[in-house]
Amino acid sequence: MKKSLSTRFTQAFLALAFLVIGLSLLFNIMLTGRMVLDGLRRSLTGYSKALAHTISQDPTRETISELAAKHWVGIIYTSENGIIAVNGYGEDQPVENLLRERASKEFIHLEQDGNQIVFVWYLLVFIPTHKPFIIGLLILLGGILFAAHLYLKGQLQPLLWLKKGVDQVAVGNFKVRAPIIRQDEIGQVAQAFNEMAQRIETMMADRERLLADVSHELRSPIARMKVALELIPEHPRKQTISKDLKEMETLISVLLEREKIRGRMERRESVPIELNTLVNGVLDLFADQKARLQFKPTQGSLLISGDGTLLEILIKNLVDNALKFSSEDRAPVQISMELKDGKISLLVRDDGIGVPKADQERIFEPFVKVNPARGHRVGYGLGLNLCMRIVEAHGGQISMTSNGERGACVEVLLDQA
């Protein structure tokens, strides 16, 4: 049966309302019962005195048994001749059994000759005292509130799933889907979210495919333009056109390489990789800038499971990006690794011009280049986005911190093998 969210909460609040009303009635009954019990005790006290007077006139076993059976009361008569103990049926019963059932000691009657009569009124045995009653009510209330908490938590759980999905979409993961376990308003929102994420994922894939196709198709015209440019006589504009063509050719190569890497990520291999060795191998590619790099290897080996080619591209892009935005007169780029909360943390820290705080959240988006006025004129805004996709393909996390004025640090968190 399909129930709306408002219906579910209405039912929950009605149940709580009935609970409160029921508890109020029970407390009233408890207080009323206590008043009845007190009045009954006072009445039975006087009645017990009348029975004690009758027994004192004829303290025989037959008289005591007859009175006990007639008034449904246990009687214990103690005199110098011994003890007579009968139950509410007029039958003999051990004293300890009768005393175990006794509801109150106020029905003890002492005669002038020292004899003692104890009356056990069975009616009072069936009237509970208020303390267990209150404890029982509190336990019942706690149980119902706990059940209500679980019920409401179950009703709101889809909202938590939806929030996690929105957070994943916000960081660029369009493959996430929210579970749909019911068809009320929240279920409909989850369905709409899944459809939205599916459409965005399709749009992003189409965009990637379009960029790759356009880049591939542009290679031939650019090649023809370069040949034609060589046939043009020398002119001041010739160098400018040649520079623009080289920049276009470089951008096309970057886009095609990016598409190639995307295809590799979809069919990536996963093998054990020692990070110290991998980083040293990548840094050998920067032999001409060795003085600007400072690597701090760990004492032991750090193994992760992943694709060596993709991880090599990741480290190369991070190091190249750090060198690109820091001048030679600044401190060297530092590459270090450490264990952090059971994960491997790879840090690439530079002493460059920094990243404004307003741009740090979107720095990993494709084609994002921060304020050119600060000198961020190089590159195409694809390197860090590619790094993020490689890290996410390995189930890790990547983040950047910078004070906005000088220096930046990129941290990559990966699981140990």
C-alpha positions as CSV (number, residue, x, y, z in Angstrom):
1,M,0.0,0.0,0.0
2,K,1.4,3.4,-1.0
3,K,1.6,5.8,1.9
4,S,2.7,9.4,1.7
5,L,5.3,10.9,4.0
6,S,2.7,13.1,5.7
7,T,0.5,10.0,6.4
8,R,3.5,8.2,7.9
9,F,4.3,11.0,10.3
10,T,0.6,11.6,11.1
11,Q,0.4,7.9,12.2
12,A,3.5,8.2,14.2
13,F,2.3,11.4,16.0
14,L,-1.1,9.8,16.6
15,A,0.5,6.8,18.2
16,L,2.5,9.1,20.5
17,A,-0.6,11.0,21.3
18,F,-2.5,7.9,22.3
19,L,0.5,6.8,24.3
20,V,0.5,10.0,26.3
21,I,-3.3,9.8,26.8
22,G,-3.0,6.1,27.9
23,L,-0.2,6.9,30.4
24,S,-2.2,9.7,31.8
25,L,-5.2,7.4,32.4
26,L,-3.0,4.8,33.9
27,F,-1.5,7.3,36.3
28,N,-5.0,8.4,37.3
29,I,-6.0,4.9,37.8
30,M,-2.9,4.3,39.9
31,L,-3.6,7.3,42.1
32,T,-7.3,6.4,42.4
33,G,-6.4,2.8,43.2
34,R,-4.0,4.1,45.9
35,M,-6.9,6.1,47.5
36,V,-9.2,3.0,47.3
37,L,-6.4,0.9,48.9
38,D,-6.0,3.3,51.8
39,G,-9.7,3.5,52.4
40,L,-9.9,-0.3,52.2
41,R,-7.1,-0.6,54.7
42,R,-8.9,1.7,57.2
43,S,-12.2,-0.3,56.8
44,L,-10.4,-3.7,57.2
45,T,-8.6,-2.4,60.3
46,G,-12.0,-1.8,62.0
47,Y,-13.3,-5.1,60.6
48,S,-10.3,-6.9,61.9
49,K,-10.9,-5.6,65.4
50,A,-14.5,-6.9,65.3
51,L,-13.2,-10.4,64.2
52,A,-10.6,-10.3,66.9
53,H,-13.3,-9.6,69.5
54,T,-15.3,-12.6,68.3
55,I,-12.2,-14.9,68.4
56,S,-11.3,-13.7,71.9
57,Q,-14.8,-14.8,73.1
58,D,-14.3,-18.4,71.7
59,P,-10.6,-19.0,70.7
60,T,-11.1,-22.5,69.4
61,R,-9.8,-24.0,66.2
62,E,-13.4,-24.6,64.9
63,T,-14.4,-20.9,65.5
64,I,-11.2,-19.6,63.9
65,S,-11.6,-21.9,60.9
66,E,-15.2,-20.9,60.4
67,L,-14.5,-17.2,60.5
68,A,-11.5,-17.6,58.1
69,A,-13.6,-19.5,55.5
70,K,-16.6,-17.1,55.9
71,H,-14.6,-13.9,55.4
72,W,-11.8,-15.3,53.1
73,V,-9.0,-14.2,55.5
74,G,-6.0,-16.0,56.8
75,I,-5.8,-16.1,60.6
76,I,-2.8,-16.7,62.9
77,Y,-3.8,-17.0,66.6
78,T,-0.9,-17.2,69.0
79,S,-1.5,-17.9,72.7
80,E,0.2,-19.7,75.6
81,N,-1.4,-22.9,74.4
82,G,0.2,-22.8,71.0
83,I,-0.4,-21.4,67.5
84,I,-3.5,-21.9,65.3
85,A,-2.9,-21.0,61.6
86,V,-5.6,-21.4,59.0
87,N,-5.9,-20.0,55.5
88,G,-8.9,-18.4,53.8
89,Y,-10.5,-21.8,53.3
90,G,-10.4,-22.6,57.0
91,E,-7.7,-25.2,56.4
92,D,-4.5,-25.5,58.5
93,Q,-1.5,-23.9,56.9
94,P,2.1,-23.3,58.1
95,V,2.6,-19.9,59.6
96,E,5.6,-19.1,57.3
97,N,3.4,-19.6,54.3
98,L,0.7,-17.3,55.6
99,L,3.2,-14.6,56.6
100,R,4.7,-14.8,53.1
101,E,1.3,-13.8,51.6
102,R,0.6,-11.1,54.2
103,A,-0.1,-7.7,52.6
104,S,0.5,-5.5,55.7
105,K,1.4,-5.8,59.4
106,E,-1.2,-3.3,60.5
107,F,-3.7,-6.1,60.9
108,I,-2.0,-7.5,64.0
109,H,-4.2,-7.4,67.0
110,L,-2.8,-7.8,70.6
111,E,-5.2,-8.8,73.4
112,Q,-4.8,-7.8,77.0
113,D,-3.8,-11.3,78.1
114,G,-0.8,-11.2,75.6
115,N,-2.4,-13.3,72.9
116,Q,-1.8,-12.1,69.3
117,I,-4.1,-12.4,66.3
118,V,-2.7,-11.7,62.8
119,F,-5.2,-11.3,59.8
120,V,-4.1,-11.9,56.3
121,W,-6.6,-10.3,53.9
122,Y,-6.2,-12.0,50.5
123,L,-8.0,-9.1,48.8
124,L,-5.0,-6.8,49.4
125,V,-2.6,-9.4,48.0
126,F,-4.0,-8.8,44.5
127,I,-3.7,-5.0,44.6
128,P,-0.1,-4.1,43.4
129,T,1.9,-1.4,45.1
130,H,2.7,1.8,43.1
131,K,6.5,1.3,42.8
132,P,6.5,-1.7,40.5
133,F,3.6,-0.1,38.6
134,I,5.6,3.0,37.9
135,I,8.7,1.0,36.9
136,G,6.6,-1.0,34.5
137,L,5.1,2.1,33.0
138,L,8.6,3.7,32.6
139,I,9.9,0.5,30.9
140,L,6.8,0.5,28.6
141,L,7.3,4.2,27.8
142,G,11.0,3.7,27.0
143,G,10.3,0.7,24.8
144,I,7.6,2.6,22.8
145,L,9.9,5.7,22.4
146,F,12.8,3.5,21.3
147,A,10.4,1.8,18.7
148,A,9.3,5.3,17.6
149,H,12.9,6.3,17.2
150,L,13.7,3.3,15.0
151,Y,10.5,3.9,13.0
152,L,11.4,7.6,12.3
153,K,15.0,6.7,11.6
154,G,13.8,4.2,9.0
155,Q,11.5,6.8,7.5
156,L,14.4,9.3,7.2
157,Q,17.1,6.9,6.1
158,P,16.3,7.5,2.3
159,L,17.0,11.2,2.9
160,L,20.5,10.3,4.2
161,W,21.1,8.2,1.2
162,L,20.0,11.0,-1.0
163,K,22.3,13.5,0.7
164,K,25.3,11.2,0.2
165,G,24.3,10.9,-3.5
166,V,24.1,14.7,-3.8
167,D,27.5,15.0,-2.1
168,Q,29.0,12.6,-4.6
169,V,27.5,14.4,-7.6
170,A,28.9,17.7,-6.2
171,V,32.5,16.3,-6.5
172,G,31.9,14.9,-10.0
173,N,30.9,11.3,-9.4
174,F,27.8,10.9,-11.6
175,K,27.7,7.1,-11.3
176,V,26.1,7.3,-7.9
177,R,22.5,6.2,-7.4
178,A,20.2,6.5,-4.5
179,P,18.4,3.3,-3.3
180,I,14.6,3.4,-3.8
181,I,12.8,1.3,-1.2
182,R,9.4,2.9,-1.3
183,Q,7.1,5.0,-3.5
184,D,6.2,8.0,-1.3
185,E,7.4,11.6,-1.8
186,I,11.0,10.7,-0.8
187,G,11.0,7.7,-3.1
188,Q,9.9,9.9,-5.9
189,V,12.6,12.4,-5.2
190,A,15.2,9.6,-5.1
191,Q,13.9,8.4,-8.5
192,A,14.2,11.9,-9.9
193,F,17.7,12.2,-8.5
194,N,18.7,9.0,-10.2
195,E,17.3,10.1,-13.5
196,M,19.1,13.4,-13.2
197,A,22.4,11.7,-12.4
198,Q,21.9,9.4,-15.3
199,R,21.3,12.3,-17.7
200,I,24.3,14.2,-16.4
201,E,26.5,11.1,-16.7
202,T,25.3,10.7,-20.3
203,M,25.9,14.3,-21.1
204,M,29.4,14.2,-19.6
205,A,30.2,11.1,-21.6
206,D,28.8,12.7,-24.8
207,R,31.0,15.8,-24.1
208,E,34.1,13.7,-23.6
209,R,33.3,11.8,-26.8
210,L,32.7,15.0,-28.7
211,L,36.0,16.6,-27.5
212,A,37.8,13.5,-28.6
213,D,36.1,13.3,-32.0
214,V,36.6,17.0,-32.7
215,S,40.3,16.8,-31.6
216,H,40.9,13.9,-33.8
217,E,39.2,15.6,-36.8
218,L,41.2,18.8,-36.3
219,R,44.6,17.1,-36.6
220,S,44.4,16.9,-40.4
221,P,43.4,20.5,-41.0
222,I,46.1,21.7,-38.7
223,A,48.7,19.6,-40.4
224,R,47.6,21.1,-43.8
225,M,47.8,24.6,-42.3
226,K,51.3,23.9,-41.0
227,V,52.4,22.8,-44.5
228,A,50.7,25.8,-46.1
229,L,52.4,28.1,-43.5
230,E,55.8,26.8,-44.5
231,L,55.1,28.0,-48.1
232,I,54.2,31.5,-47.1
233,P,57.0,34.1,-47.4
234,E,58.5,35.4,-44.2
235,H,56.2,37.9,-42.6
236,P,55.9,39.4,-39.0
237,R,52.6,37.6,-38.6
238,K,54.1,34.3,-39.7
239,Q,55.7,33.6,-36.3
240,T,52.5,34.5,-34.4
241,I,50.4,32.1,-36.6
242,S,53.0,29.4,-36.2
243,K,52.9,29.8,-32.4
244,D,49.1,29.6,-32.4
245,L,49.1,26.5,-34.5
246,K,51.6,24.8,-32.1
247,E,49.4,25.7,-29.2
248,M,46.3,24.3,-30.9
249,E,48.2,21.1,-31.7
250,T,49.4,20.8,-28.1
251,L,45.8,21.2,-26.8
252,I,44.6,18.6,-29.3
253,S,47.3,16.2,-28.2
254,V,46.3,16.7,-24.5
255,L,42.7,16.0,-25.3
256,L,43.4,12.9,-27.2
257,E,45.8,11.7,-24.5
258,R,43.1,12.4,-21.9
259,E,40.6,10.3,-23.9
260,K,43.2,7.5,-24.2
261,I,43.7,7.6,-20.4
262,R,39.9,7.6,-19.8
263,G,39.7,4.4,-21.9
264,R,42.5,2.8,-19.9
265,M,40.8,3.7,-16.6
266,E,37.7,1.7,-17.7
267,R,39.8,-1.4,-18.2
268,R,42.6,-0.7,-15.8
269,E,44.8,-3.4,-14.3
270,S,45.3,-3.8,-10.6
271,V,48.7,-5.1,-9.4
272,P,50.8,-4.5,-6.3
273,I,53.0,-1.4,-6.7
274,E,55.7,-0.1,-4.4
275,L,55.2,3.7,-4.2
276,N,58.8,4.6,-3.3
277,T,60.1,2.9,-6.4
278,L,57.3,4.4,-8.6
279,V,58.0,8.0,-7.4
280,N,61.7,7.6,-8.0
281,G,61.0,6.4,-11.5
282,V,58.8,9.4,-12.2
283,L,61.3,11.9,-10.8
284,D,63.9,10.5,-13.2
285,L,61.8,12.0,-16.0
286,F,62.5,15.5,-14.5
287,A,66.3,15.1,-14.7
288,D,66.8,18.6,-16.0
289,Q,65.0,20.0,-12.9
290,K,66.4,17.6,-10.3
291,A,67.6,20.6,-8.2
292,R,64.1,21.9,-7.8
293,L,62.7,18.5,-6.5
294,Q,63.1,17.1,-3.0
295,F,61.8,13.6,-2.3
296,K,61.6,12.1,1.2
297,P,61.2,8.3,0.8
298,T,59.7,6.2,3.6
299,Q,61.8,3.8,5.7
300,G,59.7,0.7,4.8
301,S,57.9,-0.2,1.6
302,L,54.4,1.2,0.8
303,L,52.4,-1.1,-1.3
304,I,49.2,-0.2,-3.1
305,S,47.1,-2.2,-5.6
306,G,46.5,-0.3,-8.8
307,D,47.5,0.5,-12.4
308,G,51.1,1.4,-12.6
309,T,50.7,3.5,-15.8
310,L,47.9,5.5,-14.4
311,L,49.6,6.1,-11.1
312,E,52.7,7.2,-13.0
313,I,50.7,9.7,-14.9
314,L,49.1,10.9,-11.6
315,I,52.5,11.6,-9.9
316,K,54.0,13.1,-13.1
317,N,51.1,15.6,-13.5
318,L,51.2,16.6,-9.8
319,V,55.0,17.2,-9.9
320,D,54.8,19.0,-13.3
321,N,51.9,21.2,-12.0
322,A,53.9,22.1,-8.9
323,L,57.0,23.0,-10.9
324,K,54.9,25.0,-13.4
325,F,53.5,27.4,-10.8
326,S,56.7,27.9,-8.7
327,S,59.7,29.9,-9.9
328,E,63.3,28.7,-9.6
329,D,64.1,31.2,-6.8
330,R,61.5,29.5,-4.5
331,A,62.0,26.5,-2.2
332,P,62.1,23.1,-4.0
333,V,59.0,21.1,-4.6
334,Q,58.7,18.5,-1.8
335,I,57.3,15.0,-2.4
336,S,56.7,12.9,0.6
337,M,54.6,9.9,1.8
338,E,53.3,8.7,5.1
339,L,50.7,6.4,6.7
340,K,47.6,8.3,7.8
341,D,44.7,6.5,9.5
342,G,45.5,3.3,7.8
343,K,45.9,4.9,4.3
344,I,48.9,6.0,2.3
345,S,49.1,9.8,2.1
346,L,51.1,11.2,-0.9
347,L,51.9,14.9,-0.5
348,V,53.2,17.2,-3.2
349,R,54.0,20.6,-1.7
350,D,55.3,23.7,-3.7
351,D,56.3,27.2,-2.7
352,G,54.6,28.8,-5.7
353,I,52.1,31.6,-6.1
354,G,49.3,29.7,-4.3
355,V,45.7,29.2,-5.2
356,P,43.0,31.6,-4.1
357,K,40.6,30.1,-1.6
358,A,37.6,30.8,-3.8
359,D,39.2,28.6,-6.5
360,Q,40.3,25.7,-4.4
361,E,36.9,23.9,-4.4
362,R,36.7,23.9,-8.2
363,I,40.4,23.5,-9.0
364,F,39.8,19.8,-10.0
365,E,37.1,20.6,-12.5
366,P,38.0,20.3,-16.2
367,F,39.2,23.4,-18.0
368,V,39.3,25.4,-14.8
369,K,42.1,27.9,-14.7
370,V,42.4,30.3,-11.7
371,N,42.7,34.0,-11.9
372,P,45.1,34.8,-14.8
373,A,46.1,38.1,-13.1
374,R,48.0,36.0,-10.5
375,G,50.1,34.5,-13.2
376,H,48.1,31.3,-13.8
377,R,48.3,31.5,-17.6
378,V,50.0,28.2,-18.4
379,G,48.3,24.9,-19.1
380,Y,44.7,24.0,-20.1
381,G,43.1,23.2,-16.8
382,L,43.0,19.5,-17.5
383,G,45.9,18.1,-15.4
384,L,44.4,18.2,-12.0
385,N,41.0,16.9,-13.3
386,L,42.8,14.0,-14.8
387,C,44.6,13.4,-11.5
388,M,41.2,13.4,-9.6
389,R,39.8,10.9,-12.0
390,I,42.8,8.5,-11.7
391,V,42.6,8.8,-7.8
392,E,38.9,8.1,-7.8
393,A,39.3,5.1,-10.1
394,H,41.6,3.7,-7.4
395,G,39.1,4.4,-4.7
396,G,41.1,7.2,-3.2
397,Q,40.7,10.9,-2.4
398,I,42.5,14.0,-3.5
399,S,42.5,17.5,-2.1
400,M,44.4,20.8,-2.2
401,T,45.2,23.3,0.5
402,S,46.7,26.7,0.1
403,N,46.7,29.9,2.1
404,G,45.9,31.7,-1.2
405,E,49.0,33.8,-1.1
406,R,52.0,31.5,-1.4
407,G,52.5,27.8,-1.8
408,A,50.0,24.9,-2.3
409,C,49.9,21.3,-1.2
410,V,48.0,18.4,-3.0
411,E,47.3,15.4,-0.9
412,V,46.3,12.0,-2.3
413,L,45.0,9.3,0.0
414,L,45.1,5.7,-1.3
415,D,44.4,2.3,0.4
416,Q,47.3,0.0,1.3
417,A,47.5,-3.3,-0.6
